[in-house]
Amino acid sequence: MIEVIPGMPPYVTAFRATGFVTKDDYYKVINPFVENVATTFGKINYMLVLNTSLKNYTVGAWIQDGLLGLRYFSKWRKLAIVTEKDSIKKFTDTFGIFIPCPTKGFKMDELSKANEWISDLEKH
Protein backbone atom coordinates (compact mmCIF):
# COMPACT_ATOMS: atom_id res chain seq x y z
CA MET A 1 0.00 0.00 0.00
CA ILE A 2 1.08 3.55 -0.63
CA GLU A 3 0.26 6.43 1.68
CA VAL A 4 1.07 10.13 1.49
CA ILE A 5 3.56 11.32 4.09
CA PRO A 6 1.91 14.35 5.74
CA GLY A 7 3.59 17.57 6.78
CA MET A 8 5.75 18.11 3.70
CA PRO A 9 5.88 21.35 1.68
CA PRO A 10 3.12 21.55 -0.95
CA TYR A 11 5.58 21.10 -3.86
CA VAL A 12 6.85 17.78 -2.44
CA THR A 13 5.19 14.48 -3.26
CA ALA A 14 6.24 12.16 -0.44
CA PHE A 15 4.99 8.59 -0.14
CA ARG A 16 5.52 5.58 2.10
CA ALA A 17 5.27 2.07 0.65
CA THR A 18 4.29 -0.75 3.01
CA GLY A 19 3.04 -4.27 2.41
CA PHE A 20 1.95 -5.00 -1.15
CA VAL A 21 1.97 -2.18 -3.72
CA THR A 22 -0.40 -2.44 -6.69
CA LYS A 23 -1.37 -0.39 -9.73
CA ASP A 24 -4.36 0.87 -7.73
CA ASP A 25 -1.94 2.59 -5.35
CA TYR A 26 -0.72 4.58 -8.34
CA TYR A 27 -4.22 5.30 -9.68
CA LYS A 28 -5.67 6.32 -6.31
CA VAL A 29 -2.75 7.88 -4.43
CA ILE A 30 0.43 8.63 -6.38
CA ASN A 31 -0.84 9.74 -9.80
CA PRO A 32 -3.43 12.28 -8.59
CA PHE A 33 -1.00 13.82 -6.10
CA VAL A 34 1.88 14.02 -8.61
CA GLU A 35 -0.43 15.46 -11.28
CA ASN A 36 -1.66 18.14 -8.87
CA VAL A 37 1.88 19.16 -7.88
CA ALA A 38 3.06 19.18 -11.52
CA THR A 39 0.09 21.34 -12.54
CA THR A 40 0.37 23.71 -9.57
CA PHE A 41 4.15 24.11 -9.32
CA GLY A 42 5.48 22.98 -12.72
CA LYS A 43 8.16 20.80 -11.10
CA ILE A 44 8.01 17.78 -8.80
CA ASN A 45 10.12 16.92 -5.77
CA TYR A 46 9.40 13.21 -5.28
CA MET A 47 10.32 11.05 -2.30
CA LEU A 48 9.49 7.40 -1.68
CA VAL A 49 10.14 5.75 1.66
CA LEU A 50 10.36 2.01 1.02
CA ASN A 51 9.10 0.18 4.10
CA THR A 52 8.54 -2.96 2.03
CA SER A 53 10.48 -5.25 -0.24
CA LEU A 54 10.56 -4.52 -3.96
CA LYS A 55 9.26 -8.09 -4.33
CA ASN A 56 5.96 -6.78 -2.91
CA TYR A 57 5.41 -4.56 -5.97
CA THR A 58 3.03 -6.15 -8.44
CA VAL A 59 3.74 -6.12 -12.17
CA GLY A 60 0.99 -3.52 -12.56
CA ALA A 61 2.69 -1.30 -9.97
CA TRP A 62 6.02 -1.54 -11.82
CA ILE A 63 4.33 -0.61 -15.09
CA GLN A 64 2.60 2.37 -13.48
CA ASP A 65 5.88 3.45 -11.89
CA GLY A 66 7.60 3.43 -15.27
CA LEU A 67 4.74 5.30 -16.92
CA LEU A 68 4.79 7.90 -14.15
CA GLY A 69 8.48 8.50 -14.74
CA LEU A 70 7.97 8.95 -18.46
CA ARG A 71 4.79 11.05 -18.17
CA TYR A 72 6.55 13.68 -16.06
CA PHE A 73 10.07 13.19 -17.44
CA SER A 74 10.77 16.92 -17.86
CA LYS A 75 8.98 17.92 -14.64
CA TRP A 76 11.13 16.13 -12.05
CA ARG A 77 13.11 18.57 -9.87
CA LYS A 78 14.48 15.99 -7.40
CA LEU A 79 13.96 12.33 -6.61
CA ALA A 80 14.79 10.64 -3.29
CA ILE A 81 14.41 7.04 -2.21
CA VAL A 82 14.69 6.09 1.47
CA THR A 83 15.42 2.42 2.14
CA GLU A 84 17.27 -0.05 4.33
CA LYS A 85 18.80 -1.75 1.29
CA ASP A 86 22.29 -0.58 0.31
CA SER A 87 21.72 -1.84 -3.24
CA ILE A 88 18.63 0.34 -3.72
CA LYS A 89 20.41 3.36 -2.22
CA LYS A 90 23.37 2.88 -4.58
CA PHE A 91 21.06 2.37 -7.57
CA THR A 92 19.21 5.59 -6.72
CA ASP A 93 22.48 7.51 -6.36
CA THR A 94 23.57 6.49 -9.87
CA PHE A 95 20.11 6.55 -11.52
CA GLY A 96 20.38 10.31 -12.06
CA ILE A 97 22.40 9.89 -15.24
CA PHE A 98 19.21 8.68 -16.94
CA ILE A 99 16.84 11.45 -15.87
CA PRO A 100 17.17 15.24 -15.92
CA CYS A 101 17.12 15.79 -12.17
CA PRO A 102 19.26 15.02 -9.13
CA THR A 103 18.54 11.69 -7.47
CA LYS A 104 19.68 10.61 -4.05
CA GLY A 105 19.34 7.49 -1.94
CA PHE A 106 19.07 7.63 1.83
CA LYS A 107 19.07 4.99 4.54
CA MET A 108 16.12 4.83 6.97
CA ASP A 109 18.16 6.42 9.75
CA GLU A 110 18.68 9.41 7.41
CA LEU A 111 14.96 10.10 6.95
CA SER A 112 15.15 13.59 8.45
CA LYS A 113 18.09 14.37 6.13
CA ALA A 114 16.06 13.05 3.18
CA ASN A 115 13.09 15.23 4.18
CA GLU A 116 15.37 18.26 4.33
CA TRP A 117 17.01 17.50 0.96
CA ILE A 118 13.75 16.83 -0.91
CA SER A 119 12.16 19.96 0.58
CA ASP A 120 15.00 22.23 -0.54
CA LEU A 121 14.14 23.94 -3.84
CA GLU A 122 17.79 24.13 -4.86
CA LYS A 123 19.07 21.37 -7.13
CA HIS A 124 21.96 19.61 -5.42
N, C-alpha and C positions, 0 to 999 in steps of 0.2 A: 504494500500500500504506500501511497505517496501522500504526504501532508505538507502544507505550507508552514514554514517556520515563521512564527509571528515576531513582530517587533523590529523588523528590518526597515531600512529606508524604502520609500515607495518605488524607487527605480531598481531595486534588487528583487530578483525572483529567487527565493531560497526555499529548498524542499528537503524533506527527510524521507528516505526510503526505508521501510521496515517490512518484514515478512515477504509475501509475494507481490511483485509489481507486474501489472497487466496493462494492455493498451487502454483500458478504461481509465486507469490512473492518468494517462496522458490526456485523453478526451475530456475528463471531468475536472482535473486539477491543474496539470502543468500547462497544457495548450491555452486555456482561457487566460490564465495569469500572465504567461509570456506574451500573448497577443496584446493584452491590455497594456503592459509595460512598453512593448515595442511601439504601440500606437501613441501612447501618452508621452514617452520620453525619447523615442527614436533609437535608443540603444538599450541593450540588456546586460545587466550584471547578473550572472547566473551561478548559483551555488547549489550543489547537491551533497547532502550528508548521507553517506551510505551506511546505514545500520542494518544491512542485510547482505547476503552473498549475491554476487552477480549471477549465480546459478538460479536464483529466485526470480529473475527477470524472464518473463515469457517471451516467445518469439515475437508476438504482437507488440510487446513493450519495446523490444530492440528495434523493430521496424519504425515505430512511432518516434523513438529517440533519434534515429538517423534522419527521419523526415523533418523533425523539429530543427535539427542542426542545419539542414539544407535550406529550409523555409526562411530562416532568419540569418543566413550565412553572413550577410553584410551588416547585421544589426548587433552582433555580439560585441560588447565592450570588454568584458572579463568573464572568465569561466573558472570556477573553483570546485574541486572535488575533495571532500573530507572522508577519510577512510582509515581503517586499521591496517589495510594491506599495503605493504611497501611497493608491491608490483603495480598496483593501481595508482599510487602516488607518483611513482616514477613515470608511468605511462602518461599521466596527466601533465607532468612537468615537461615532457617532450612533445606532447600532442600539438602544442601551439604552432609548430611549423606548418601545420596543415590548415589552420584557420586564421583569419585576420584579427585575432585578439590575443592578449596575454592569457595563458592558462597556468594554473598553479595547483599542485596537490598538497594537502595538509593531512597530518595524522589527527586522530580524534582528540588527543590532548592539546592540539593547537586550534581547537574550534574558535576560541575567542580571537585568535590571530587571523583565522580565515574570515570571520565576520568583519573584522576591521579592514582587511585587504579588499574584500568584495564590496564593501560599502564606500570605499575611497573612489572618487570619480576620476582620479588620475590613473593613467595606464602605466603600470609598472609591475 
